[in-house]
Amino acid sequence: MENNIIEIFIGILMLFAGIKAVTSKKMLDSILYLSLLSMVAVVGFVIMKAPDVAITEAVIGSGLVTAVFLLTYSVVKKSGDIA
């Protein structure tokens, strides 16, 4: 019973982060919400007893992709194309 409540909470949090990532007006906010979405997915994978998938999501989804997005954001911001 406790596990179902946690899974529902994780799902709602993922849904919230995904919607906020898509609807945010600022690009940096979208990047941060996508990072939050990936981290919550890691927690979900651990709860579902899939540690190998969780580690992969943590390294690639939360770490590498967020770093690439932030690097791209900083380069684009320096060129003056976005606010």
C-alpha positions in Angstrom: 0.0 0.0 0.0 2.8 2.4 0.9 4.6 1.6 -2.3 1.5 2.5 -4.4 1.2 5.9 -2.7 4.9 6.6 -3.4 4.5 5.5 -7.1 1.5 7.8 -7.5 3.3 10.7 -6.0 6.3 10.1 -8.2 4.0 9.9 -11.3 2.3 13.2 -10.4 5.6 14.9 -9.8 6.9 13.6 -13.2 3.7 14.9 -14.9 4.1 18.3 -13.2 7.8 18.6 -14.1 7.0 17.6 -17.7 4.2 20.1 -18.1 6.3 22.9 -16.5 9.2 22.1 -18.8 7.1 22.4 -21.9 5.1 25.5 -20.8 7.9 27.6 -19.2 8.6 30.9 -20.8 12.3 30.9 -19.9 14.6 28.3 -21.5 16.7 28.0 -18.3 13.5 27.0 -16.4 12.7 24.4 -19.0 16.2 22.9 -18.6 15.9 22.8 -14.8 12.4 21.1 -15.0 13.7 18.5 -17.5 16.6 17.8 -15.1 14.0 17.4 -12.3 12.0 15.1 -14.4 15.0 12.9 -15.0 15.9 12.8 -11.3 12.4 11.8 -10.4 12.5 9.1 -13.0 15.6 7.8 -11.4 13.7 7.5 -8.1 10.9 5.8 -9.9 13.2 3.3 -11.4 14.8 2.5 -8.0 11.3 2.0 -6.5 10.5 -0.4 -9.4 13.6 -2.4 -8.6 15.5 -1.5 -11.8 18.8 -0.2 -10.5 20.6 -0.7 -13.8 18.1 1.5 -15.6 18.2 4.0 -12.7 22.0 4.3 -13.0 21.8 4.8 -16.7 19.1 7.5 -16.4 21.1 9.2 -13.6 24.3 9.4 -15.6 22.9 10.1 -19.1 19.5 11.6 -18.5 20.2 13.7 -15.5 23.9 14.3 -15.8 25.0 14.4 -19.4 21.9 15.7 -21.1 21.5 18.5 -18.5 25.1 19.5 -18.9 24.8 19.6 -22.7 21.6 21.7 -22.4 23.3 24.1 -20.0 26.3 24.4 -22.2 24.2 25.1 -25.3 22.1 27.6 -23.3 25.3 29.5 -22.3 26.6 29.6 -25.8 23.4 30.8 -27.3 23.0 33.4 -24.5 26.4 34.8 -25.3 25.6 35.2 -28.9 22.5 37.2 -27.9 19.9 35.1 -29.7 17.8 34.6 -26.5 16.9 36.7 -23.5 
